Structure formats: C-alpha cells, structure tokens
Amino acid sequence: MTTTTTTTTTPARRRATPGTGGGARRVAALARAELRLLVRNRTALFNALALPPMTVGLFAALGVVGDGAPAAAGAVLLNLLTFMALAFVVYYNLTVAFVARREELVLKRYLVGECSRAEILVGTAVPAVVVALAQTLLGIVAVSVFLTPPAFVNPLLMVVAVLGGAAMLTALAAATSGLSRTVESAQLTTLPLLVVAIPFAGLFGAPGASSGVLDTIGTFTPLRPITDLMLLGAGGIDGDGQVVTFAETFGAAALPAAVLAAWTVVGVLAARRWMRWEPRR
Amino acid sequence: MTSEPIVHVRGARRRYGTFEAVRGVDLDVHRGELVALLGTNGAGKTSFVELVEGLAPASGGTVRVLGHDPYRERRRVVGSLGIMLQSAGFSGDLTVAETARTWAGTLSRPRPVADVLGAVGLEHRADVRVASLSGGEKRRLDLALATLGDPELLFLDEPTTGLDPESRRATWALVQGMLDAGTTVLLTTHYLEEAEQLADRIAIMQAGRVVRTGSVADVVAAEPARVEAVVRNDGGRAVTPALADLPALAGLVGAPDVDRTGRLRLRTTRLQDDLLTLLQWADARRLRLDDLDARAASLEQAFLALDDTAGTPGAQRTTDTEAAA
C-alpha cells in the first residue's frame, strides 16, 4: 500500500523555522490590519478619537473637575483624558475587537499560522494603545496651551501609567471577550469593570478630600493606579493631595505601581482562563 | 532523508470526553505525493487532520510531521505548513489584497502576493472588500493564504466545497501545479471525483479508523464490476429471464437481480469473461441486451459499499449527499 515511489529528491527545500526575530514583523502586520479596521469602523473610530476629548470637555465645562488649586486642574483634566482613552479605546474597543475577530473566525485563522497567541493579542492591541498614547500627548499640549500647565514632575510615571494601564486593560479585554458571546453583549460584559472601578478611580479631583475607608479600598481597584501615577507624574500630587518633589514621586509611586502590576497579572491569568479563540459551537 | 515520510502517524487517538473520534490511525504521507482522506461526516477526518496540523494533541499514539511532534514542537514545523481549514474567517472590511498582505507579513517566506492572487484567479478582485466576495471567491482566497507561505506540506480541508465546476477545475489545476513543484498535500474531501483526479493514494476513514488505503485503482480493484441490461426477445418485448436460465458466470458476486422493469443487474469480479459469456448466451437465444451497460467499479461504488458494511454499532451510516452525487 505504501509502495509509492517517492525517491524523487526535492532540491534541498527551504526549511523555514519561524525565528523569534520575526515576532515584531508579525505583530506589525497584524497591527496594520487592525488599524485599517479601526479606521473603517465608524463606531470604534468615534470611541477612539472623539469620545475621550468630548468627555473631558463636558466635565471641564460643567466645572466639576479640579476644584481647588488651579495648578492641579491641568493634571486632573489630563488624567481624565488619558483615563477615558484607556477605558474606552483600550478596554472597551479591544474587548469588542477580540469578540469580533473571534466570531468572524479570524483568530482561528491566525492561530493556524506562524503567530503565537501573545503576538496575536499584542498585534490586535497596538492601534488602541497608540491611540491612547496619542490622546495623552494631545492632552499634554492642550492643557499646556489652555490652562496653567502642570509641572510634569516625573514624566516616566506618566509613561508607566499609560503603557502599564494599556497592558493591564489589554489583558482584561482579552478575558472579558471570552465572557462575551457577541459584539453586542460586550456592551454589558465590559460594564462591571467600568461601573465598579470608575467611582474609585479618583477622577474628579485631586486626592485628599475624599480620604477614608472607601478611598483606601479604592486604592486597590484596577483603574485607580492609572490616576495615581498620572497625577504623580504630571502634577507631583501624591495620594494625600500633597505636592511632592521629583525624588519623592518614586516612593509615592511604589504602591500604585504594585497595584497596577498585580492587576496586570490578574488580567493575564483571567485571559488565560476565559479568552476563547473560536466561537462556541 | 527522502525515505522518511513527511507525515508519519502510528496509532493516533483523539478523545473528546468519553467519545473517541480518532481510534488508532496509521498513515504515512511521502514527499511530493497527495493523499486524500475520505469518509462520511463524523468519520473523524477533521479531528484526525487537526492532530497532524498540530492544532491539538493526540491522546495516544505517535504523530510526526517533518520529523517533529507537530503539537509540542509546533514552532519548528509551522513555517513549513500551509493550512486551509474548512472554516476560517476574514475581516470583511479588509480588501483581498490587504488580507493577503497581512497574512504574508506573518509568514517566514511569503511568495509575492500578486502571484498568489493571480494563481487563484482573484487578481481582478484585489481591491474589493472581502465582505463583498462570493462564497467561492472566499474559498479561493482561503486557498491563496494557505499557499502564500510556499509550504512543504499543504493541508486542504474540503478545498472546493461551494465552488462552481469551473473554479473547482481551476483549483485542481493549481493543486496539481504545486504537486509538480514538489509540495506534499494532505487533502480531505467529500468529492470522490476530486480524489480520483488528484490523489496518489487515498485513505478512507470510518468511525475514527482508516479502513482502506491504497491508490484509487487498488481500492477500486477490490470492488466487483457491474453489468446491466434490459433483456428483450426478437419481437422486442422485454422478458424476464428466470435466474436458473442464466448462464454460469465465473466471477459472479451474489445473485443476479432482475427488477420490475425487467432490468437485469449483476456484479462480477471477471468482467471480460462474464460479459462474453452473457453476450454468447443472448446470441444463442436470439435475445437482445438493450441499454447494455458494463462498467468497472468506481471509487464511489467502493466508497458506498464500504459504508454499507459499516458494522460498528452506532457508527454513522448516513452517506453524504456529495459522496453520492
């Protein structure tokens, strides 16, 4: 039965082993496609580009933000913008994107190819993270031009806030997508994190006034470290509302950074547990 | 080196809970050949192929692809594989060319996108959004992506389902071209004609096992040929010959059968001898054999005969409509 003559020697055929160096190239290819899809999806594009600045504009107009020291107002508004970008562009939009790619069987296709699972997740997330970064940069320009500019005491902490927050929310979005059967149901499954965590995120004013048990609990909620790190980095404002020096910001950043890292680990574990790569049959 | 098969499977098993979909499959695929895996729905074809593709671990037995375990050592082999799944999707908002370029960006040695789209006849659709493609065009785009990485081993799972006859032939020509260039192919199909056209060897799966392997000719040779005719007397009236009246046939399988319209049907392993006997018999009795139809067994017949003998209790007995078509 297996007597087929297969002695035809194929000219030493290029055996390809996907090198680890190809990872960046693969991620870039997926990211480009995802960016195109973002640009072509009006709802997602609106969420990404218009929603965060509009939210900030609304709250600024209502005058509910940053009552008190005018120097803090810039930092608080900047944080609000970054926060909205992370929450809506990274967390919400990405959850929807993961569900959509799964349901249209695109994740399944990527999996049979050379990409690792991590590369697929990162490639899909890159455009959202880039948008969040861009919003932050635009926000920095805006508050510097229109308001009393914050001191930008420790820009490194702002970078940690944006990139760390993006990493945590990407992992949480992957996990949430696994709990969402359809793109529409992602509107519901993303609510718990947003609704529960936003009130604790300390968005609407410099800390200090609200200190208490709730505030202590709030310190450990997932979205709070983004605010804490942003306010520290942009305004040098610590958890008690005190303005600290560049050197002191590092000590003050330890707890929020640890909370952020811990939630990122939780997100990764949750993604491993819940994320699905194919529709349920 | 070439003596080592590209795909080497011994005793492969795959279990879903208490159900065992793959129950000890042996299969070798050698370099440059096309092996077609046939079987009814639920025979375990896709479950088995996923083991070879490295998408799932075997619960027993050995699976080696290009000398490696395709699941545990997937990174070592995946760059040499091209996989066309039965169902994998596209983002509808990307164009054909964007989809192909994205995929090319993930491959270690992509061929030029334009060449591959041309080969599947989609070059004129390159700037069309995938959502606007017909089912057949999407299937061809699937094939384009599977072949874009210039694979050593190509998996095709029902590659022509949903294609019109012309596209199907074009696909066959494309696959034939890749075979000529040295690609090895493991094809899963419902269409027996497709297997007859392309396969060097076929393997028929039934209830999780490979029950026949060999060339199409080998598999078919085991099946008896068929002779059919309507017997008429010299007045032109159909007569129903008494079975005892028929000549002794050397290769007769089972009893001849005469249906209500007087159509005589018999099966024989010695077509030429028995046909001659039958013609001489008719001639001597001045009978005419109208609509005389004598033919060697087809793959379809072999396939259906196999399904009839499916003895395993609970085995799926339904024949695919495509297989019967």
Interface residues (C-beta under 8 A of the other chain):
Chain A: M1 T2 T4 T6 T7 T8 T9 T10 P11 R13 R14 R15 A16 T17 P18 G19 G22 R25 R26 A28 A29 L30 R32 A33 R36 L37 R40 N41 R101 E104 L105 V106 K108 R109 Y110 L111 V112 G113 E114 C115
Chain B: T2 S3 D28 H30 R31 G32 E33 E53 L55 L66 R75 R76 V78 G79 S80 I83 L85 S87 A88 G89 F90 S91 G92 D93 L94 E98 T99 R101 T102 W103 A104 G105 T106 L107 S108 R109 L145 G149 D150 E152 G182 D200 R201 T213 G214 S215 D218
